[in-house]
Amino acid sequence: MTPTPPSRRLSPRQRQIVKLAAAGKTNKEIAATLSISKGTVKNHMTRIFDRLGAVSRTQAAIFFQ
């Protein structure tokens, strides 16, 4: 069986967030761009780390690509 690609493990919103994080945006900048709170961005990042098995923003961005 073929493993699920990392990009398919994430929701559309999580993909938006990880793309912005990969572009070097801070949680505050991501929140402003997407009109959500910094706390919501932080929650999404935690879930992104869990789904990708990442331990950092950089690692999540690499896994996602």
N, C-alpha and C positions, 0 to 999 in steps of 0.2 A: 504494500500500500504506500502511495506517495504521501509524504508529510505535508501538512498544510503550510503554505508560504506565510512568513511572518505578517505580511500586509493583510492577509485574509483573517488573521486572528484578531484584528482590531476593528472596532466600529468605525463608521465614516467620520464621526467626530474625533475619535482617538487618532485616526490617520491625519486629520487636519492638525491636531495638536502636535503630534510627533514630527510632522513636516516643519512646523514653525520652530519647534525646539531644535531640530537639525539645522535650521537656518541661523541658529544662535540667539533666538528670541528668549527673553526671560519669561517667567510665569506672569509677571505683571504686563509685559508687552503682549503675550499671547491672550491674556484675559481682555485687554483693551481691543485687540484686533477682532476677537470673536464675541465681544459684548457679554462676557461671563465673568464671574468673580475669580480672584486668584485662588481661592479655596477649591473651586470647581476644577481649575486647571491642575492643582496639586492632586486632587482625587483622581482625575483622569491619568496623570502621569504615574501614580501608584499602580493603577490597573494596567497601564501599558507595560510597566516594568514586569508585573506578574505574568501577563500574557506572553511576553516575549522572552522571559527569563533573564531580563537585563538588570544590572545593578546601578547603572548610571544613565544620564541623558545621552551621553556619547554612545554608549553601547546600544541603547534603544534605537538611536538613529542609524547605526551601522546594521543592526539586525533588520530594521525596517526596509532598508534599501535593497 
